[in-house]
Amino acid sequence: MQQTDDVIVVSLDIDANENEEAVREHIERNGFEGYFAISPSVLTQALVDEYGTFIITPPLSPKILVNTDQTEAEALERGVKSAEELQALADEAR
């Protein structure tokens, strides 16, 4: 998905066994765009508390959509989404 002025992609690595170098190599190897961070355990736990354990289950391809004014957030339906699907959901959130 292409980042724009009002669509920002933020990816959190929740694997406590990975480090910045592993994340950076993954980004570069796959040509990903966006912002990437290693989630602190307190943030990971807050996400689980809010959305359930599926949010930290990578094979389920979890995503959270936050609206433009950052007043609402929702977990998207589980599973891989195409760039077109994500763009349509982002357009609806505006």
DOBA-196664 format. One record per atom (N, C-alpha, C): x, y, z; chain; atom name. Coordinates in pm, 1 decimal, decimal comma. Each point is the difference from the previous one (the first is absolute). Layout:
<kedrens>
px;py;pz;kette;atom
X;Y;Z;A;CA
...
</kedrens>
This chain:
<kedrens>
px;py;pz;kette;atom
84,2;-117,4;0,0;A;N
-84,2;117,4;0,0;A;CA
88,5;123,5;0,0;A;C
-33,8;93,0;-81,4;A;N
76,8;123,4;-13,1;A;CA
-37,2;98,6;111,4;A;C
100,6;57,8;61,6;A;N
-26,6;103,3;98,7;A;CA
-33,0;130,8;-71,8;A;C
-90,4;77,7;59,7;A;N
-36,0;131,5;-52,4;A;CA
-0,6;96,9;116,9;A;C
-43,1;122,6;-25,9;A;N
-5,6;98,3;108,1;A;CA
-96,2;-41,3;111,2;A;C
-103,9;-75,7;-35,9;A;N
-96,7;-38,4;103,0;A;CA
-10,5;-151,3;20,7;A;C
91,2;-76,5;-58,6;A;N
8,3;-143,1;26,2;A;CA
143,2;-30,0;41,4;A;C
15,0;-40,7;124,9;A;N
131,6;-30,4;54,3;A;CA
-1,3;-143,9;48,1;A;C
97,9;-75,8;-41,6;A;N
10,7;-140,0;38,4;A;CA
101,7;-11,0;113,6;A;C
-44,0;-59,2;110,9;A;N
87,0;-23,2;115,6;A;CA
-3,8;-149,6;29,7;A;C
114,4;-62,6;1,2;A;N
9,2;-143,4;29,0;A;CA
74,6;-20,2;130,7;A;C
-56,2;-84,9;84,7;A;N
62,4;-31,6;128,3;A;CA
46,2;-144,3;0,4;A;C
125,4;-21,3;33,7;A;N
53,3;-133,9;17,5;A;CA
-22,3;-37,8;146,0;A;C
-72,7;-107,8;22,8;A;N
-33,1;-39,4;137,9;A;CA
82,2;-119,4;47,5;A;C
95,5;-45,0;-81,8;A;N
83,1;-115,2;35,8;A;CA
113,7;44,9;91,0;A;C
-7,1;-41,5;125,0;A;N
101,1;40,4;98,7;A;CA
139,1;-52,4;-33,9;A;C
8,3;-97,3;-90,8;A;N
129,3;-57,3;-37,6;A;CA
65,8;72,9;-116,6;A;C
-67,2;97,2;-57,8;A;N
57,1;72,4;-113,5;A;CA
55,3;133,8;45,5;A;C
94,8;52,1;-78,3;A;N
60,8;128,3;33,3;A;CA
-9,1;94,2;-119,9;A;C
52,4;120,2;17,8;A;N
-7,8;100,3;-106,3;A;CA
63,1;-48,9;-129,6;A;C
111,9;-67,7;8,5;A;N
68,2;-47,1;-120,1;A;CA
-87,5;-98,4;-77,8;A;C
-63,8;-92,4;70,0;A;N
-87,5;-97,9;-65,8;A;CA
-117,9;69,1;-67,5;A;C
-57,1;97,1;67,6;A;N
-113,4;74,0;-56,9;A;CA
45,6;78,6;-122,7;A;C
111,5;69,0;10,1;A;N
52,6;79,6;-112,4;A;CA
27,2;-89,3;-121,0;A;C
61,5;-116,2;21,9;A;N
27,8;-92,9;-110,2;A;CA
-129,3;-47,4;-66,1;A;C
-102,4;-27,1;80,3;A;N
-129,9;-43,1;-52,5;A;CA
-63,0;109,1;-87,0;A;C
6,9;122,9;46,2;A;N
-54,6;113,9;-75,0;A;CA
72,7;14,2;-133,4;A;C
131,0;-0,1;4,7;A;N
79,6;19,6;-121,6;A;CA
-17,6;-116,5;-98,1;A;C
-2,5;-121,7;50,9;A;N
-13,5;-118,5;-85,4;A;CA
-133,7;-0,8;-74,3;A;C
-104,4;54,7;63,9;A;N
-133,8;-3,1;-58,4;A;CA
-43,9;132,7;-61,3;A;C
83,0;104,3;11,5;A;N
-33,7;129,0;-58,8;A;CA
-122,0;65,6;61,9;A;C
-19,5;-20,0;129,5;A;N
-116,1;57,4;67,7;A;CA
14,5;151,0;17,0;A;C
-114,2;69,8;1,9;A;N
-5,2;142,5;28,6;A;CA
-70,2;20,5;133,5;A;C
24,2;112,6;61,7;A;N
-70,6;33,1;122,4;A;CA
95,2;14,0;117,2;A;C
-59,4;-1,1;116,2;A;N
73,9;10,6;124,8;A;CA
-1,3;-135,3;68,5;A;C
113,2;-38,3;55,9;A;N
13,8;-129,4;64,2;A;CA
62,0;19,3;137,1;A;C
-50,5;-77,4;97,1;A;N
52,4;9,5;135,5;A;CA
-13,5;-135,5;68,0;A;C
82,6;-21,0;98,6;A;N
-13,0;-116,5;85,7;A;CA
-90,2;40,9;115,3;A;C
-107,9;-71,5;16,3;A;N
-99,4;34,9;100,9;A;CA
51,8;-29,8;140,1;A;C
-2,2;99,3;87,4;A;N
34,2;-28,0;140,2;A;CA
-105,7;-94,7;58,8;A;C
38,3;-81,7;95,2;A;N
-93,3;-98,8;55,6;A;CA
-126,4;64,5;56,4;A;C
10,4;119,0;54,6;A;N
-118,2;66,8;55,5;A;CA
-98,6;37,1;-111,3;A;C
49,0;40,1;-115,5;A;N
-87,7;30,3;-113,3;A;CA
-62,0;-127,6;-54,5;A;C
80,1;-104,6;-13,4;A;N
-52,4;-127,6;-47,6;A;CA
-112,0;-48,1;91,4;A;C
19,5;9,7;130,1;A;N
-103,8;-42,4;94,4;A;CA
-124,3;87,8;-11,7;A;C
17,9;129,0;-20,1;A;N
-115,3;89,8;-16,5;A;CA
-80,0;-35,9;-124,9;A;C
68,6;-38,2;-107,5;A;N
-68,8;-41,7;-122,0;A;CA
-79,4;-128,9;24,3;A;C
59,2;-94,1;72,9;A;N
-70,2;-124,4;33,4;A;CA
-121,9;31,1;85,4;A;C
16,1;87,5;98,7;A;N
-111,6;36,7;87,8;A;CA
-114,8;61,3;-79,2;A;C
32,6;79,1;-100,0;A;N
-102,6;70,3;-79,1;A;CA
-62,7;-88,4;-107,7;A;C
81,1;-81,3;-69,0;A;N
-48,6;-70,2;-119,0;A;CA
1,0;-152,6;11,1;A;C
63,3;-54,1;102,2;A;N
9,0;-145,4;12,9;A;CA
131,3;-52,1;-55,5;A;C
26,3;-126,5;23,5;A;N
129,6;-57,6;-37,2;A;CA
21,0;-10,5;-150,3;A;C
-107,0;4,1;-79,8;A;N
20,4;-9,0;-144,9;A;CA
87,3;114,4;-50,0;A;C
-0,3;113,0;71,6;A;N
73,5;119,2;-45,4;A;CA
151,1;-22,2;4,6;A;C
44,2;-101,4;73,6;A;N
143,4;-30,5;4,4;A;CA
29,8;-136,4;-61,2;A;C
-85,9;-43,1;-91,6;A;N
16,6;-128,2;-67,3;A;CA
30,5;26,7;-147,3;A;C
128,2;9,7;-35,7;A;N
37,4;37,8;-136,6;A;CA
-67,5;-78,6;-112,1;A;C
-20,7;-133,3;11,4;A;N
-64,8;-69,7;-111,1;A;CA
-142,0;50,6;-29,9;A;C
-63,5;68,7;96,0;A;N
-133,6;54,1;-22,0;A;CA
5,2;136,6;-68,1;A;C
120,1;50,4;-21,7;A;N
21,8;127,7;-68,0;A;CA
-83,5;112,8;61,5;A;C
17,2;24,4;130,7;A;N
-82,5;101,0;66,9;A;CA
34,2;142,4;-44,5;A;C
-105,8;81,6;-9,8;A;N
15,2;141,4;-35,5;A;CA
-99,5;82,2;79,7;A;C
42,3;119,3;37,4;A;N
-89,0;93,9;67,2;A;CA
-6,7;124,4;-86,0;A;C
-120,7;45,7;-27,3;A;N
-21,2;120,8;-78,8;A;CA
-38,7;112,9;94,7;A;C
74,6;108,9;-5,6;A;N
-27,3;117,3;82,4;A;CA
-48,9;109,7;-93,3;A;C
-111,8;65,3;36,8;A;N
-53,1;102,8;-89,1;A;CA
90,1;123,4;-1,4;A;C
-27,5;89,5;-94,8;A;N
87,6;114,0;-25,6;A;CA
20,3;88,1;122,6;A;C
-105,4;23,4;77,6;A;N
16,9;87,2;116,5;A;CA
40,5;-77,4;125,5;A;C
29,0;-127,7;-16,7;A;N
52,2;-87,0;106,4;A;CA
-93,2;-12,6;119,6;A;C
-131,4;8,3;-24,6;A;N
-97,6;-13,7;108,1;A;CA
-61,3;-138,2;5,9;A;C
19,8;-79,0;-106,7;A;N
-56,0;-134,1;-4,5;A;CA
102,7;-96,7;-58,9;A;C
-0,9;-120,8;51,9;A;N
87,0;-106,1;-52,0;A;CA
-78,9;-129,4;1,2;A;C
20,3;-80,0;-105,1;A;N
-68,0;-128,3;-4,8;A;CA
93,0;-105,8;-57,2;A;C
-11,6;-119,4;54,0;A;N
74,3;-112,7;-54,5;A;CA
-73,2;-45,5;-125,1;A;C
73,1;-15,8;-107,4;A;N
-59,6;-45,3;-124,7;A;CA
-21,2;-150,5;4,2;A;C
-86,6;-47,7;-87,4;A;N
-24,1;-143,1;-10,3;A;CA
132,8;-72,0;-23,5;A;C
15,3;-112,7;60,4;A;N
125,2;-76,0;-9,3;A;CA
31,2;-41,8;-142,2;A;C
128,2;-11,7;-29,3;A;N
42,9;-50,1;-129,4;A;CA
74,3;104,1;-81,8;A;C
65,8;-49,6;-102,0;A;N
78,6;84,8;-89,6;A;CA
-94,8;88,6;-80,2;A;C
38,8;125,3;-19,2;A;N
-77,8;95,9;-78,4;A;CA
87,2;51,5;-113,7;A;C
-60,9;20,3;-113,7;A;N
73,2;59,4;-111,9;A;CA
17,1;148,9;25,5;A;C
91,7;61,1;-73,1;A;N
19,3;144,3;11,0;A;CA
-128,9;72,8;-34,5;A;C
-73,2;-51,2;-97,9;A;N
-125,6;63,5;-41,1;A;CA
-104,5;-6,4;111,4;A;C
-9,3;-115,5;66,5;A;N
-93,7;-13,3;111,8;A;CA
35,0;97,1;112,5;A;C
128,9;7,6;32,6;A;N
43,3;90,4;107,1;A;CA
-26,6;145,4;-37,7;A;C
24,1;34,3;-125,9;A;N
-25,0;137,4;-44,1;A;CA
-148,4;33,1;11,0;A;C
-86,4;-92,1;-38,4;A;N
-144,7;24,2;9,8;A;CA
-41,6;18,0;145,7;A;C
53,6;-79,7;90,5;A;N
-31,3;14,4;142,0;A;CA
51,6;133,8;53,0;A;C
117,8;40,8;-43,4;A;N
54,7;130,2;42,5;A;CA
-86,6;113,3;-53,3;A;C
-47,1;-11,5;-122,5;A;N
-86,8;102,3;-57,5;A;CA
-129,4;12,5;79,9;A;C
-56,6;-114,2;43,4;A;N
-122,3;1,3;80,9;A;CA
21,8;65,4;135,5;A;C
120,5;-10,5;53,3;A;N
30,3;52,8;133,1;A;CA
19,2;150,2;0,6;A;C
11,4;60,1;-114,3;A;N
23,0;145,3;-7,6;A;CA
-121,9;76,6;42,5;A;C
</kedrens>
